[in-house]
Amino acid sequence: MPSAAERTRTLVQGTCSAALLIPGAAAPRPDHLSPDARAVGPDGEILLLYPADSPAVRAAAPAHDDELRAVLELTDVAPVSVPHRIRGRAWVSGWLTLSPAAAEPGHALLRLEVGDLYVDDLWGAGPVDPEEFARAEPDPLRAYETELLQHLAAAHDTRMLTLTALLGDRAGTGPTAVREVAPLALDRFGLRVRCRDTERRTFDARFDFPEPVRDVHGLRRAMHALFEAAEERRG
């Protein structure tokens, strides 16, 4: 399974929503505290891009070292329609300053020095070591996950249902049998789905790949093998 540090790094560098919470910094709309872009620096610091006139930049401009505490809150929502769509949240607290690095015109770059991290997602909840976060790599499929899950849900719902053959007794029988299987999350280690039976009860199932995939080409092979195994089990 991906480590807590890797999962948090994936959320920070992925496509989930983010908001910077700064004590005393008011914004006309919540999205004014959402960065336009974010990245992780070489020492594990988080770099956040904002319009130069944003409340976040105004608050950080006069700050030095550990004067301004801030929390980056990340919320990960499933890109397909499933019950209980929030897949996870993470919080990164630290000290905010204005980065001296050049930013694109009309923008400024803020630097969040990481102090504490906490993740609560489909794998579990707990603190994350800042040094492990700095060394971790984000999941290589993060840029493709949304598109791939939406494609599976829209074009391969029948094939998704064949995965029930790999669930054993969990698939149920008769009136309690699983009737819907929706793709929920994808990473280099495997595919997670959300199953729902005729009485609308839900549970999650995880299908691990034989080995971690490194790119989309490896993912195609792994997914083909997964569906092939389900078809063979169905007979």
C-alpha positions as CSV (number, residue, x, y, z in Angstrom):
1,M,0.0,0.0,0.0
2,P,1.2,3.6,-0.5
3,S,2.7,5.1,2.7
4,A,1.0,7.9,4.5
5,A,3.7,10.3,3.3
6,E,3.2,9.2,-0.3
7,R,-0.6,9.6,0.0
8,T,-0.2,13.1,1.5
9,R,2.3,14.1,-1.1
10,T,-0.1,12.9,-3.9
11,L,-2.9,15.1,-2.4
12,V,-0.6,18.1,-2.2
13,Q,0.6,17.7,-5.8
14,G,-2.6,16.3,-7.2
15,T,-5.8,17.8,-8.4
16,C,-7.9,17.8,-5.2
17,S,-9.2,21.1,-3.9
18,A,-7.1,23.1,-1.5
19,A,-7.6,26.2,0.8
20,L,-5.1,28.1,2.9
21,L,-6.4,28.9,6.3
22,I,-4.6,32.0,7.8
23,P,-5.7,33.5,11.1
24,G,-7.1,37.0,10.6
25,A,-7.0,36.8,6.8
26,A,-10.5,37.4,5.5
27,A,-11.5,36.8,2.0
28,P,-14.7,37.9,0.1
29,R,-15.1,34.4,-1.2
30,P,-13.6,31.1,0.1
31,D,-12.0,30.4,-3.3
32,H,-9.8,33.5,-2.8
33,L,-7.8,31.4,-0.4
34,S,-7.4,28.6,-2.9
35,P,-4.0,28.6,-4.6
36,D,-3.9,28.7,-8.4
37,A,-1.1,26.1,-8.4
38,R,1.0,24.3,-5.8
39,A,4.2,22.3,-5.7
40,V,6.7,20.8,-3.3
41,G,10.2,22.2,-3.1
42,P,13.4,20.3,-2.7
43,D,13.3,20.5,1.1
44,G,9.7,19.5,1.5
45,E,8.4,23.0,1.6
46,I,5.1,23.7,-0.2
47,L,5.0,26.5,-2.8
48,L,1.7,28.1,-3.5
49,L,0.8,30.5,-6.4
50,Y,-1.6,33.3,-5.7
51,P,-2.7,36.5,-7.5
52,A,-0.5,39.3,-6.2
53,D,-3.5,41.1,-4.7
54,S,-4.9,38.1,-2.9
55,P,-5.6,38.1,0.9
56,A,-3.0,35.3,1.3
57,V,-0.3,37.4,-0.3
58,R,-1.2,40.5,1.7
59,A,-1.0,38.5,4.9
60,A,2.3,36.8,4.1
61,A,4.1,39.8,2.6
62,P,5.3,41.3,6.0
63,A,5.9,37.9,7.7
64,H,9.3,36.6,8.5
65,D,10.4,33.1,9.6
66,D,7.9,31.7,12.1
67,E,5.7,34.8,12.5
68,L,2.7,33.7,10.5
69,R,1.1,30.3,11.1
70,A,-1.1,28.8,8.4
71,V,-2.8,25.5,7.5
72,L,-3.2,24.1,4.0
73,E,-6.4,22.0,4.0
74,L,-6.9,19.5,1.1
75,T,-10.1,17.8,0.3
76,D,-10.1,14.8,-2.1
77,V,-13.5,14.1,-3.8
78,A,-14.1,11.1,-6.0
79,P,-14.4,12.2,-9.7
80,V,-17.3,9.8,-10.3
81,S,-20.8,9.7,-8.8
82,V,-20.7,7.3,-5.8
83,P,-22.2,7.4,-2.3
84,H,-20.0,9.3,0.2
85,R,-17.8,11.0,-2.4
86,I,-15.1,12.5,-0.1
87,R,-12.2,10.1,-0.3
88,G,-9.9,11.9,2.0
89,R,-8.6,15.0,3.7
90,A,-5.2,16.2,4.7
91,W,-3.9,19.1,6.7
92,V,-0.5,20.7,6.5
93,S,0.3,23.3,9.1
94,G,3.4,25.4,9.1
95,W,4.9,28.9,8.7
96,L,4.0,31.1,5.7
97,T,6.3,33.6,4.1
98,L,6.6,35.3,0.7
99,S,9.0,33.4,-1.5
100,P,11.7,35.3,-3.2
101,A,11.4,33.1,-6.3
102,A,10.0,34.7,-9.4
103,A,6.3,34.0,-10.3
104,E,4.3,34.6,-13.4
105,P,3.2,38.2,-14.0
106,G,0.4,39.4,-11.7
107,H,1.1,36.6,-9.2
108,A,3.2,35.9,-6.2
109,L,4.7,32.7,-4.8
110,L,4.2,31.8,-1.1
111,R,6.3,29.3,0.8
112,L,4.8,27.1,3.5
113,E,7.5,25.6,5.7
114,V,6.0,22.3,6.9
115,G,5.6,21.7,10.6
116,D,2.8,19.1,11.1
117,L,0.9,16.9,8.7
118,Y,-2.2,14.7,9.1
119,V,-4.0,12.6,6.6
120,D,-7.5,10.9,6.9
121,D,-8.4,8.9,3.8
122,L,-9.5,5.5,2.5
123,W,-6.4,3.9,4.0
124,G,-6.8,5.3,7.5
125,A,-6.0,8.3,9.6
126,G,-2.9,9.5,11.3
127,P,0.0,12.0,11.5
128,V,2.7,12.1,8.8
129,D,6.4,12.6,9.5
130,P,7.6,15.8,7.8
131,E,10.9,14.3,6.8
132,E,9.2,11.3,5.2
133,F,6.9,13.7,3.4
134,A,9.9,15.5,2.0
135,R,11.4,12.3,0.7
136,A,8.2,10.8,-0.7
137,E,7.2,10.8,-4.3
138,P,3.6,11.4,-5.5
139,D,1.8,8.6,-7.2
140,P,2.7,8.4,-10.9
141,L,-0.9,8.0,-11.9
142,R,-2.2,11.2,-10.2
143,A,-2.4,13.2,-13.4
144,Y,-4.5,10.6,-15.1
145,E,-6.6,9.2,-12.4
146,T,-9.7,11.5,-12.9
147,E,-9.9,10.8,-16.6
148,L,-9.3,7.0,-16.2
149,L,-11.9,6.6,-13.5
150,Q,-14.5,8.6,-15.4
151,H,-13.8,6.5,-18.5
152,L,-14.3,3.3,-16.6
153,A,-17.5,4.6,-15.1
154,A,-19.0,5.9,-18.4
155,A,-17.8,3.3,-20.9
156,H,-17.1,0.1,-19.0
157,D,-19.9,-0.3,-16.4
158,T,-20.6,-3.8,-17.6
159,R,-17.0,-4.8,-17.3
160,M,-16.8,-3.2,-13.9
161,L,-19.7,-5.4,-12.8
162,T,-17.7,-8.5,-13.8
163,L,-15.3,-7.8,-10.9
164,T,-17.9,-9.2,-8.6
165,A,-16.6,-12.6,-9.7
166,L,-13.4,-11.8,-7.7
167,L,-15.3,-10.9,-4.5
168,G,-16.2,-14.4,-3.4
169,D,-18.9,-14.5,-0.7
170,R,-18.8,-10.7,-0.5
171,A,-20.6,-10.5,-3.8
172,G,-23.7,-11.9,-2.2
173,T,-26.5,-13.9,-3.9
174,G,-30.1,-13.3,-4.8
175,P,-31.7,-10.2,-3.4
176,T,-28.5,-9.2,-1.6
177,A,-26.2,-9.5,-4.5
178,V,-24.0,-6.6,-5.7
179,R,-25.7,-4.8,-8.5
180,E,-23.4,-1.8,-9.0
181,V,-19.6,-1.6,-9.0
182,A,-18.2,2.0,-9.4
183,P,-14.5,2.9,-9.7
184,L,-13.5,4.9,-6.7
185,A,-9.7,5.3,-6.6
186,L,-6.7,4.3,-8.6
187,D,-3.0,4.3,-7.7
188,R,0.1,2.4,-8.8
189,F,-0.7,-0.5,-6.5
190,G,-4.2,-1.2,-7.5
191,L,-7.9,-0.3,-8.1
192,R,-10.5,0.4,-5.4
193,V,-14.2,0.1,-6.2
194,R,-17.4,0.9,-4.3
195,C,-20.0,-1.8,-4.5
196,R,-23.7,-1.4,-3.9
197,D,-26.4,-4.1,-3.6
198,T,-30.1,-4.0,-4.4
199,E,-30.8,-2.7,-0.9
200,R,-28.4,0.2,-1.5
201,R,-25.9,-1.0,1.1
202,T,-22.3,-0.2,0.1
203,F,-18.9,-1.5,0.7
204,D,-15.5,-1.0,-0.8
205,A,-13.2,-3.6,-2.4
206,R,-9.6,-3.4,-3.4
207,F,-7.9,-5.2,-6.3
208,D,-4.2,-5.2,-6.1
209,F,-2.0,-5.3,-9.2
210,P,0.6,-8.1,-9.5
211,E,3.3,-5.4,-9.2
212,P,3.2,-1.6,-9.0
213,V,2.7,0.2,-12.3
214,R,5.0,3.0,-13.3
215,D,2.9,4.7,-16.1
216,V,-0.3,4.5,-18.2
217,H,1.1,1.7,-20.4
218,G,1.7,-0.5,-17.4
219,L,-1.7,0.4,-16.0
220,R,-3.4,-0.8,-19.3
221,R,-1.7,-4.1,-18.9
222,A,-2.6,-4.4,-15.3
223,M,-6.3,-3.5,-15.9
224,H,-6.5,-5.9,-18.8
225,A,-5.1,-8.7,-16.6
226,L,-7.7,-7.8,-13.9
227,F,-10.7,-7.9,-16.1
228,E,-9.4,-11.1,-17.8
229,A,-9.1,-12.8,-14.3
230,A,-12.7,-11.7,-13.5
231,E,-14.0,-13.2,-16.8
232,E,-12.2,-16.4,-16.2
233,R,-13.6,-16.7,-12.7
234,R,-17.1,-16.1,-14.0
235,G,-16.5,-19.1,-16.4
